[in-house]
Amino acid sequence: MKRAFGVLLLLVLLVAAAGGAYWWWRDRRITEFAGTPGGAIGTKAVLIPPGSSPRRVADLLAKAGVVSDAELTYAWIRREKLGPKLRAGEYEFALPLTPEQAIQKLVTGQQKTYHVTVPEGLRLDEILPLLASSQLKLRLDRLEALAADPAFVKKLGVPATRLEGFLFPDTYSFTHGYTEESVLGKMVSRTLEELQAATANEDPAVKLDPLQLVTLASIVEKETGAPEERPRIACLFYNRLRLGMPLQTDPTVLYAMMMIRGKFVKNITRQDLVTPHPYNTYTVRGLPPGPIASPGAAALQAVTHPATCNDLYFVSRNDGTHVFCPTLQCHNAAVQKWQVDYWAEQRRRARPGR
């Protein structure tokens, strides 16, 4: 009897030892697997749907070739208790990498991002095609419909009936799941944030409402490429508004003619200057009905914090900067020097034999 008991005990010990050896071997294998780089050189994108279980995640990674063994990947996730930490989304993996590195991307949520950069001073008809042709690959027809939909525009908090001027120029990054609506919404939110920041401590003398501020900022944005001039140009336009003088700013004429013709043309004719239109500030006093482009943060700051000046006129030096004048006599002299004489000299120098 004692002998039989001894044999049984020995068998139990042998089984336990074998089991322990197996689990030690398996744990070591899982560790080695998790730390061994794998996968063919290149990149792989994997979409992890919301609610995916750890086993489903392991299967998706293996199917895409990110890891070589779904079962060992699943075992490592379980052993490290990472299941609750895995985040859904679209991920891009640069191979080769270890299974541990692959899972870490999901734990930290390092999703694949899509980028687009919108420069300052672009019109709506320039921004929407840019969004459609970028990495985002949005539908242009959908963007155009939303941008002109008063209900959608109002929902975003824009004090106008369309999105012209309210798509903030910036570099944006989006992860999987973005839509035309969400992209436009984010851009509008940035404009409203910058507008709020600009008006938080604005000059008390500024009496424009939000739409008027963005409108004037868009004109300032289009009038100069020299950042230091923006507050002074804003001051000049405020002086004109206060005196009831037409703003007479060429970018608004170009915009008005675009609305009339249905396409943008860079050149301005004498006839354009006298063509009546709400956006033509040569024929209409005061601000146009809305923005003519998307202003950046500096232009918004300029119209809420204008310089102190007595300027009423300015003319281009043909290098991105301007000559400012308080009187028409001063302005006429500047026009003669920088427009008439300057271009006459350029034509003379360009003649053959010079």
C-alpha positions in Angstrom: 0.0 0.0 0.0 2.8 2.4 0.9 4.6 1.4 -2.2 1.6 2.2 -4.4 1.2 5.6 -2.7 4.9 6.3 -3.3 4.5 5.5 -7.0 1.5 7.8 -7.2 3.2 10.6 -5.5 6.2 10.2 -7.8 3.9 10.4 -10.8 2.2 13.5 -9.5 5.6 15.2 -9.0 6.7 14.2 -12.4 3.6 15.6 -14.0 4.0 18.8 -12.0 7.6 19.1 -13.0 6.7 18.5 -16.6 3.9 21.1 -16.4 6.2 23.6 -14.8 8.9 22.9 -17.4 6.3 23.4 -20.2 5.0 26.7 -18.8 8.6 27.9 -18.2 9.4 27.0 -21.8 6.2 28.6 -23.1 6.8 31.8 -21.1 10.3 32.0 -22.4 9.1 31.5 -25.9 6.5 34.2 -25.6 9.2 36.6 -24.2 11.6 35.8 -27.1 8.8 36.1 -29.6 7.7 39.5 -28.3 11.2 40.9 -28.5 12.2 39.6 -31.9 11.8 41.9 -34.9 9.9 40.5 -37.7 8.0 41.3 -40.9 9.3 42.2 -44.4 10.8 45.6 -44.8 8.1 48.2 -45.6 5.0 49.7 -44.1 1.7 48.0 -43.2 -1.6 49.8 -42.3 -4.0 48.0 -40.0 -7.5 49.1 -39.0 -8.5 48.1 -35.5 -12.3 48.4 -35.2 -13.8 49.7 -31.9 -14.6 46.8 -29.5 -12.0 44.5 -30.9 -11.0 41.8 -28.5 -7.3 41.0 -27.8 -7.6 37.9 -29.8 -9.1 39.8 -32.7 -6.3 42.4 -32.5 -3.7 39.6 -32.7 -5.4 38.0 -35.7 -5.6 41.3 -37.5 -1.9 42.0 -36.9 -1.0 38.6 -38.1 -3.2 38.7 -41.2 -1.5 42.0 -42.2 2.0 40.5 -41.7 2.9 42.8 -38.8 3.4 39.8 -36.5 4.2 36.3 -37.5 2.1 34.4 -34.9 -1.3 35.4 -33.8 -1.4 32.9 -30.9 1.8 34.0 -29.4 0.8 37.7 -29.8 -2.4 37.0 -28.1 -0.6 35.2 -25.3 1.8 38.1 -24.8 -1.1 40.6 -24.6 -2.8 38.4 -22.0 0.4 37.9 -20.0 1.1 41.6 -19.9 -2.6 42.4 -19.1 -2.7 44.9 -22.0 -6.1 43.9 -23.4 -8.0 46.8 -21.7 -5.4 49.3 -22.9 -5.6 48.5 -26.6 -7.1 51.4 -28.6 -9.1 51.2 -31.8 -8.0 53.2 -34.8 -5.9 53.0 -38.0 -2.3 52.2 -37.4 0.8 52.3 -39.7 3.7 50.0 -38.9 7.2 50.5 -40.3 8.6 46.9 -40.5 10.6 45.1 -39.3 9.6 45.7 -35.7 9.0 43.5 -32.6 5.5 42.4 -31.6 6.0 44.3 -28.4 6.6 47.5 -30.4 3.6 46.8 -32.5 1.3 46.4 -29.5 2.8 49.4 -27.8 1.6 51.6 -30.7 -1.9 50.4 -30.0 -1.5 50.9 -26.2 -0.3 54.5 -26.7 -2.7 55.3 -29.5 -0.1 56.2 -32.1 -2.6 56.2 -34.9 -1.8 57.0 -38.6 -2.3 60.7 -39.2 -3.3 62.6 -42.3 -2.0 66.1 -42.7 -2.9 69.2 -44.7 -1.5 72.7 -44.7 -3.6 75.7 -45.6 -1.6 78.9 -46.2 -2.8 82.3 -45.1 -4.9 84.5 -47.4 -6.6 81.8 -49.5 -10.2 82.1 -50.7 -12.8 79.4 -50.2 -12.6 78.4 -53.8 -8.8 77.8 -53.3 -9.1 76.0 -49.9 -11.7 73.4 -50.7 -9.8 72.0 -53.7 -6.7 71.9 -51.6 -8.5 69.8 -49.0 -9.8 67.5 -51.6 -6.4 66.9 -53.3 -4.5 66.5 -50.0 -3.8 63.3 -48.0 -7.4 63.7 -46.7 -8.9 62.9 -50.1 -12.2 64.6 -49.2 -15.1 64.9 -51.7 -14.9 68.4 -53.3 -18.6 68.4 -54.1 -19.5 67.6 -50.5 -17.1 70.3 -49.2 -18.7 72.9 -51.6 -22.2 72.0 -50.5 -21.4 72.2 -46.8 -19.5 75.5 -47.2 -22.5 77.1 -48.8 -25.2 75.6 -46.5 -26.5 78.3 -44.2 -27.8 75.7 -41.7 -24.4 73.9 -41.5 -22.6 77.2 -41.3 -24.9 78.4 -38.4 -24.4 75.1 -36.6 -20.7 75.8 -36.5 -21.2 79.2 -34.9 -20.2 81.2 -37.9 -21.9 84.7 -38.1 -22.5 84.4 -41.8 -24.3 82.3 -44.4 -21.1 80.7 -45.9 -17.7 79.7 -44.7 -15.6 82.3 -46.6 -13.0 83.7 -44.3 -13.7 81.2 -41.4 -11.4 78.3 -42.5 -8.3 79.1 -40.4 -5.0 78.8 -42.2 -2.9 76.3 -40.4 -1.4 72.7 -40.5 -4.0 70.1 -39.5 -3.6 66.5 -38.6 -6.5 64.0 -38.6 -6.8 60.3 -37.7 -9.1 57.7 -39.2 -12.8 58.5 -39.1 -12.7 62.2 -40.2 -15.3 63.5 -42.5 -15.9 66.6 -44.6 -18.0 67.9 -41.8 -15.4 67.3 -39.1 -12.6 68.8 -41.1 -14.5 72.0 -41.8 -15.7 72.1 -38.2 -12.1 71.9 -36.9 -11.0 74.7 -39.2 -13.9 76.9 -38.2 -13.2 76.2 -34.5 -9.6 77.4 -35.0 -10.8 80.7 -36.5 -13.3 81.3 -33.6 -10.6 80.5 -31.1 -8.1 82.9 -32.7 -10.9 85.5 -32.9 -11.7 85.1 -29.3 -8.0 85.4 -28.3 -7.7 88.6 -30.5 -10.7 90.3 -29.0 -10.0 89.3 -25.4 -8.0 92.5 -24.8 -8.8 94.4 -28.0 -8.4 98.2 -28.4 -11.5 99.8 -26.8 -11.9 102.0 -29.9 -12.6 99.0 -32.1 -16.4 98.7 -32.5 -16.7 96.0 -35.2 -18.7 92.8 -34.7 -17.1 89.4 -35.3 -18.1 89.2 -38.9 -16.8 92.7 -39.6 -13.6 91.9 -37.8 -12.9 88.8 -39.9 -13.9 90.8 -43.0 -11.5 93.6 -42.3 -8.8 91.1 -41.3 -9.2 89.3 -44.6 -8.6 92.6 -46.5 -5.5 93.4 -44.3 -4.3 89.9 -45.0 -4.6 90.3 -48.8 -3.1 93.9 -48.8 0.4 93.2 -47.5 3.0 90.4 -47.3 5.0 92.4 -44.7 3.8 91.4 -41.2 5.0 94.6 -39.6 2.6 96.6 -41.8 -0.6 94.9 -40.8 -1.4 97.0 -37.8 -0.7 100.2 -39.7 -2.9 99.1 -42.7 -5.6 98.3 -40.2 -5.3 101.8 -38.7 -5.5 103.3 -42.2 -8.7 101.5 -43.0 -10.2 102.5 -39.6 -9.4 106.1 -40.4 -11.2 105.8 -43.7 -14.2 104.1 -42.1 -14.4 106.8 -39.5 -14.4 109.6 -42.1 -16.9 107.8 -44.4 -14.3 107.4 -47.2 -14.4 104.4 -49.5 -11.8 101.8 -48.5 -10.8 101.6 -52.2 -8.9 98.3 -51.7 -8.0 96.4 -54.9 -8.4 92.9 -53.4 -12.1 93.6 -52.9 -12.4 94.6 -56.5 -10.8 91.3 -57.6 -13.2 89.4 -55.4 -16.2 91.3 -56.7 -15.3 90.6 -60.3 -14.8 86.9 -59.4 -18.3 86.8 -58.1 -19.6 88.5 -61.3 -17.6 86.4 -63.7 -17.6 83.1 -61.9 -13.8 82.9 -62.0 -10.9 84.7 -60.5 -8.8 87.0 -62.7 -5.7 88.8 -61.2 -5.8 91.9 -63.4 -8.0 94.9 -62.7 -9.3 97.2 -65.4 -10.6 100.7 -65.1 -14.0 99.3 -65.8 -13.7 96.9 -62.9 -13.1 99.8 -60.5 -16.4 101.4 -61.4 -18.5 98.2 -61.7 -21.1 98.3 -58.9 -21.0 95.3 -56.6 -21.4 94.9 -52.8 -17.8 93.7 -52.5 -16.3 96.5 -54.7 -15.1 99.0 -52.1 -14.4 101.6 -54.8 -18.2 101.8 -55.5 -19.5 101.0 -52.0 -18.6 102.8 -48.8 -17.8 100.8 -45.7 -16.9 97.2 -45.4 -18.0 94.5 -47.9 -20.7 92.1 -46.7 -18.2 89.4 -45.7 -14.5 88.2 -45.8 -12.7 87.9 -49.1 -10.2 85.3 -47.8 -9.1 83.5 -44.7 -7.0 85.7 -42.5 -4.3 84.4 -40.2 -3.8 85.1 -36.5 -1.6 88.2 -37.2 -4.2 89.8 -39.3 -6.9 89.2 -36.7 -4.5 90.8 -34.1 -3.9 93.7 -36.3 -7.6 94.7 -36.7 -8.2 94.3 -32.9 -5.0 96.1 -32.0 -4.4 98.6 -34.8 -1.5 101.0 -34.8 -1.9 104.7 -34.1 -1.6 106.7 -37.3 -3.1 109.5 -39.4 -2.7 107.6 -42.7 -5.4 107.6 -45.3 -3.4 106.3 -48.4 -0.8 103.8 -49.2 1.0 102.7 -52.4 3.1 99.7 -53.1 6.9 99.9 -53.3 6.7 96.8 -55.5 8.7 94.8 -53.0 5.9 93.7 -50.7 6.0 96.9 -48.6 4.2 100.2 -48.9 4.5 104.0 -48.6 1.9 105.5 -46.2 0.5 109.0 -46.6 -1.8 111.2 -44.6 -2.7 113.4 -47.5 -3.7 113.1 -51.1 -0.8 115.3 -52.2 1.7 112.9 -50.5 -0.1 110.0 -52.0 0.0 111.4 -55.5 3.7 112.0 -55.2 4.2 108.4 -54.0 2.2 107.0 -56.9 4.3 109.0 -59.3 7.5 107.7 -57.8 6.6 104.1 -57.2 4.1 103.3 -59.9 4.6 105.7 -62.9 8.4 106.4 -62.7 9.4 103.0 -61.3 7.7 101.0 -64.0 8.8 103.4 -66.7 12.4 102.7 -65.6 11.8 99.0 -65.6 10.5 99.1 -69.2 13.5 101.3 -70.2 16.0 98.8 -68.7 14.2 95.9 -70.4 14.6 97.4 -73.9 17.0 95.6 -76.2 20.5 97.0 -76.0 20.3 98.0 -72.4 
